[in-house]
Amino acid sequence: MAASVPMPHATGFPAEGRCSYYVEKKKRFCRMVVAAGKRFCGEHAGAAEEEDTRKRILCPLDPKHTVYEDQLAKHLKKCNSREKPKPDFFIQDINAGLKDETEIPEQLVPISSLSEEQLENLIKKLRKASEALQDALNDPKNGDSATKHLKQQASILGNIEKLKLLGPRRCFIEFGAGKGKLSHWVDIALKDAEKVHFILVEKVTTRFKVDGKHRKKNSVFERLQIDIQHLCLSKIPVLRERKLPVVGIGKHLCGVATDLALRCLVETYAASCEERNEEPLAKRIKNDKTEKEINTLAKEGNEKNVPEKWTPVAGIVIALCCHHRCDWRHYVGKEYFRALGLGAVEFHYFQRMSSWATCGMRKTSLEASTITAKRNDNQNDDSEEHDDGGYRITDDSTNSLPGLLTVEEKKKIGHLCKLLIDHGRIQYLQQKGFSPALQYYTDPLVSLENVLLTALPNHSSSPETTA
């Protein structure tokens, strides 16, 4: 065996038909299948004596894997990381904010470098702007709802059902879908509902997807690998041709992705649908064959969930997280901030300080192990959770702030920052004709990011009439 092959520190042998390369970092043998007569997989073939004459190099498109140097040209034509042709629903920056509104100076010092006076002024501005928002998430009706969902462990799915958004003839769009588990459970809850379409939006390739396991004839799963920033829903064939009401959902939609998803739904998509509805009637009938079918079904009254008036966006249910990853350019609540006398600089610091709510303190090893154990007892193995128990330090300011604030004070300030950012989103949705709400939807032991944003169109008293 060549000297370059790491040897295991303990006794053990590779599984039959598997690669004989010992991966030191993982303390186990590689599990890739090998070709007949070979001891090593293609990735580790260079470690074998018989392959020493061929050199493997990092792929220039993705350094996470290697390729034979003499086969590089062939590999680049089929590498999964190669740039692919843009689909029709890709429109550059369609859901991004305006570039001329990026008012943040190029050089902003970290929070840890602010003077005590500068930090005090920021906190005063935050508290003044948040005076009316203190009790927004402590409203009795929200508290009752949260308690109910905690007891039932219904979480996001329970809220979707409470808003009466579960039903036939609609399209669920899961933003930041990851493995697609949220859509999976929605599909199970829908049982035998007819003509349900799922669109799972994720910008990166995802392993162990669950949407490929569904074989129900009444529901269709479609996965789009695209950044939400460039997604034009009105160009997706199923939405353009079938005019299905859309329900936007998301589990822990990270920071800026929430703003991009909201703009994608209620601004670019809804606006394009309104433009189509304003076309001359003859042209609409010619271009849209399903409108007549929907109207016929509505008149017959055979389906209680078929809308008499088609609504492009029937509802929104998004679990919020990672406010420290928001971005002023994409933020939908800029008007709200400006009305409070705040701007891009304050937003920059507030979104950084928002991490204090979940990550702004260190626990003792005993506290950390105790709380982590409790949280592990209350949640299943879901690596798509974005929070990490509150022990990661995501902001360089946490350990080097001037001695102004206690741990509890920083935690409260972090929550105020989150609430202020979320209220800008609430106002944005109100201006776009929706009735939005914020509420706790799960226990902090399950997830420290436990606030849910919901919204329904204003023009209906019951979501059933719009979806």
Secondary structure, DSSP 4 states (H G I P E B T S, - for coil): --TTSPPPSSS--PPTTB---EETTTTEE---B--TT-SS-TTTGGGSGGGTTS-EEE-SS-TTSEEEGGGHHHHHHH-TTSPPPPPTTB-TTTTSPPGGG----S----GGGS-HHHHHHHHHHHHHHTGGGTTTT--HHHHHHHHHHHHHT-HHHHHHHHTT---SSEEEEEET-TT-HHHHHHHHHHTT-SSEEEEEEESS--SS-SGGG---TTEEEEEEES-GGGB-GGGSHHHHHH-PPEEEEEEEEETHHHHHHHHIIIIIIHHHHHHHHTS-HHHHHHH-THHHHHHHHHHHT--TTS-SS--SEEEEEEEEE-GGG--TTT-TTHHHHHHTT--HHHHHHHHHHTTHHHHS----HHHHHHHHHHHHHTS-S-TT----TT----STTTTT--TT--HHHHHHHHHHHHHHHHHHHHHHHHHTTEEEEEEE-S-TTT-S--EEEEEEETT-SSGGGT-
